[in-house]
Amino acid sequence: MKVRLAEVAAAAGVSVPTVSKVVHGRSDVAADTRSRVEEVLAAYKYAAPRRAPEGPGLIDLIFTGPLNPWAVEIINGAEKAAAAAGHRLTISILDGKAASDDWLARVSASRTNGIILGLAELPSAYRARLNALNVPMVIVDPVGQPDPHIPSVGAANWAGGYTATEFLVKLGHRRIGTITGRPSLPCSQARVNGYLAALEHAGLRADPAQVRTGDFTFEAALTAATAMLERADRPTAIFAGNDFEAMGVYEAARRHRLRIPEDLSVVGFDDLPMSAWVAPPLTTVAQPLAEMAATATQMVLQSSPDAASNRVELATSLVVRSSTAPPRQGPR
């Protein structure tokens, strides 16, 4: 049964024009009033009528922080897929509440065909407002727990962690360390679990001192790798949670006058362009970021807002370069 704005207004104790402003992302509504209306909209499962875009189709791609090489790969994949379908891609960076409110108002007014969320997590404060727009949404490469109500596209993180560690074991390494992302993030935990599974399969015990927590940044990995390399039983190889962390391991090795790969093998995760430019070029697990973004774009264009939620995972692969080699003194 279709819910009318008047019913929402009555339940929320506001006027119909006020509900209409909330539904359409207008910013001229008091925060407490907006929150009350959004709660009622969510409870009533209200969905605004979709309006057909005027002119070329429009897809919105949004991020919540400065653009980095990861984001550039996502943009490239989404832009090519959108162009192939005759659509335009707009990119927004939401760096605060004001920017988010402005973006929601613009999306409502622009009659977008769909939204791709390049976000770590979808802030709950905006979930109801986005749902009320009745526009298809897909999250690409979520590092947080994917919203079960929104389709998402990601990579096979567990398999990537397993493959990276198995490769190092086959080279002859026995003291293999790892630097994780934030433990609360499912993608980080999946990579660590893959690492642990590969060690167990090889009959090796994971040394807690060789498992260090990072947050997917250069700085955190530099600190973690430094602690590992200062130990008498330092690892002969380190699997880093992403390529940024691998760069932190490179710097820690340089400061300890260790050569890569002669003294220390390093494997990253992502296969960002910089991984092929550093010296030595980095062995890393490739996430098909551009393909993931293209898949998300296609899902947005092919789905409807009430379509069943789904999760798509694309395969990862190991790209072997010059940062890995057998340990100098053979298997240990």
N, C-alpha and C positions, 0 to 999 in steps of 0.2 A: 504494500500500500504506500502510495507516494505521500511523503511528509510535506506539509505546506509551511511556508515561512511564518504564517500567523500562529501555527501550533508551537513552533519553536519560540517565537516571541512571547507567547503566553506563558510557556513553561519557564522561560528565563526571566520574566518580569520586565521585559523591555519592549520597545516599539518594533514594528516590522522593518522600518528603514534602518534601525540599528543592526538587526540581524542581517539585513542585506549588505551592510557595510562590512561586517565581519566575514560573511561568505565570500565577498569579493576582494578581501585583503586590504581594505581601506585602513589607513593608519589613524584616522580621527575618531577613535573609540578608546575610552578609558581602559586601562589594563585589566582592572577587576571585572569590568563589564564584559570585555572580550573573553576573558577566561570563563566566565559563567555561561556565555552564549556558546562557546566552543564545547564545553562539557555537555550541554544539551544537544548540540549538533551531533556529537559523537554518540550520545546515548540513543538518539533517534535514528542514527545511521543515515543522516541527511547527506545527499549528494546533489550538488548544484547541476543544473542542466548543462551539458557540454555545448559550447558554441563552435561552429566550424571556423577555422582560421581564415582570414582574408589574405589572398595572394599566396606566395610560397609557404609551405608548412614550416613551422618553427619548433625547434627542440631546445630546451634549456638545460645546460650543463652547469652544475654549481659545485664549488669547492669552499672549504672553510678556512683556508690558510694560504700563505704565499705559494705561488706556482713553483714546482720543482721538477726535476727530470721525470719523476713518476707521473706527475700531472700532465706534462707535455705529451707523453706517450698516450695517455687516456684521451687527450684532446685530439691528437692526430687520428686515432682510430675512430672516434665518434664523428669527427668532421668528414672523413672520407665516406663513412656509411650514410651519414645524413645527406651529403651531396649526391650520392648514388641514388638516393630515394627522392631527390628533388626537394629536399628540405634545407633550411638554414639552421646553423647552430649558433646559439648565443652562450657566452661564458660569463658567469658571475662568481665573485669571491665574497663570501659573507664573513665579514670580520667583526661583527657585533650586532646587537639587537636592531639598531637603526638601519643598518644595511640589509638585515634580514627582512624587516618590515617593508622597506622600499622595494626589495626584490619580490616579495609576495604580492604587493600591489601592482607591480609591473607585469608579473606573470598573469595575474587575473585580467588585466586590461589588454594584454597582447594576444590573448586567445591561443596559447601555446598548444601544440599537439602532444607534448609529453615532456617529462622531466627526468634527467639522469642525475643522480646524486653521487658525486664523487666525494663522499663524506666518510669519516671514521665512524660516526654514529649520527642518526637523525635525532636532533634535539626534540624531546617530547613536547616542548612548548609549541612547536610548529607542526607536529604531526596532524593534529586535528584540522589546522588551517589548510594544510596541503590536501588532506583528504576531502575537505569541503569543496575544493576546486574541481573535483571530479575529473582529474587529468591522470593518465597513466604515468606511473613512476617506476624506475628501476634503480637499485643501488649497485654501483660497480666497484668491485674490489673492497668490500667492507672489511675494515680491520677490527671492528667491534662485532658484537653478536647481531647478525642480520635481523631486521624487523620481520617477524613471521608474516606480517600482512603486506609486505612489499617485496616483489620479485627482486632477486639479486644475482649478480654474476661475479664469480670469484675464481680462484685457482686451487689446484690440488696441493695444498700446503703440506699435509702429512707426507704425501708421496715425494714431494721435493726435498723435505728434510731427510727422509729415508735414503733417497738416491744419492744425495750429497755425502752423507756419512758412509754409506756402503762403498762409494767410490774411494774415499780416503782409506777405509779398511783394506780394500783390495790393493791399494798402493803399498800397504805394509805398515800403516800407522796403527799404533795401539793406544797412545795417549792423545785422544782427540777431544779438544775442548769445544764449547759452543757458547755464543753470546746471544741471548734471547731478546725478543722485544718485550714490551710490557706484559707481565704474566696474565693480566686480566683480559688480554685480547685473544680471541679464539684462534686467529691466524698464527699468532706467536706460539701459543700452546701446541697447535697442530704441528708446527715445524719442529719443536722440541720433542714431541712425542715420536715423530718420525726418526729423529736422531737417536732417541733412546731405543726404539725398536730395532734399528739397524745394529746398534752395539750389542743388544741382547741376542740378536740372530747370529752374530759373529762370536758369541761366547765371551764378550767383553763386559766388564762392569763399569758403569758410569761413575766417575769420581765427582762427588759434589763440589769439590774445589775447582773442577774444570767446567762447571756449568755456572755461568755468570749472567746476571740480569742486566739487560740494557733497555733502551726505549726506541730502538730503530734510528739512533742518531750517531754521528761521528764521535761526539764528545763522550757519550756514555760508553761506547765501545772502546775508545782509547783508555778510559779508566779501567774497564773490565779486563782488557787484554794486558794492560800493564801489570795488574795484580797477578794474572796467570803466568806471565813471562818472568816474573821475579821469583817464582818458586823454583826450588831445586829440581822438582819433577815436572818442569814446564811441559806443556803439550808440544808435540811435534806437528800438530795440525789444528786449525780452528775453523769451525763452521760458523759463520756470522749470519745473524737473522735477516740482514738485507745488505745491499751493496754499500750503503752509507756506513754501516757498522764495519764492513770489510775494510773500508778506507781508514777507519779508526785503528783496526788491527795492523794495517800497513804502517801507520805512524808509530804505533807502540813498538813494532819490530825495528823500525829505523832507529828509534831512541835507544834500543837495547843492542844495537849493532848486529842484528840478526838479518840474514839474507833470506829473501823469498824467491824461490821455494827451497833453497839449499838447507836452511836452518828451520824454516817454518812454512808449511803449506797453508793456504788460505782459500776458503770457498765462501762466496756470497750468495745472495738470493735477490732476484729481480731481473738481472741482465739489462740494467740501464746502459745507455750509450757510453757513459764514463768508464764502465767496467772493461771496455776494450781499449781505452785510451791510456790507462795508468800503466806504470812500469813496475813489475811485469803485468801484462794483461791478466785480468782476474777470471779464474774459473768460477762459474756461478750457475745457480738454478734459474732458468729463464721462465718468468711469468709472461704469458702472451698478452701483455697489457693492451696493446692496440686492438687485438682480436677480442679481448674481453669488452672493451668499450664499443666496438662495432656490434658485438652480440647484444649488449645492453640497448644500443640504439635500435636495432631491429626488433627487440622485444617491446620497446616502447611503441613503435609504429604498428606492431601487429596485435597488440593487446588492447583490452578495454579496461576501464577502471575497476570493474567488478569481476575481472578474470581471476581464476584461482592463482594464488601465490605460488611461486616456484623458485627453486634455487638451481642455477646452472654452474657447474664447475668445469673449467677447462684444464687440460693436462699441462703439467710443467715438464721441462726437459733440462738436462745438464749440459752446459756449454763448457767444454774443457779448453782452458788456455794455459798460460805459462806460470800460474801461481801455485801449482801443485806438482809434487814429485814424490818419489819414495823417500822415506827418511834416510839420512846419510849413513847411519850405521845398521841399516836393515830393519826388519820387523822387531818390535820391542813388546 
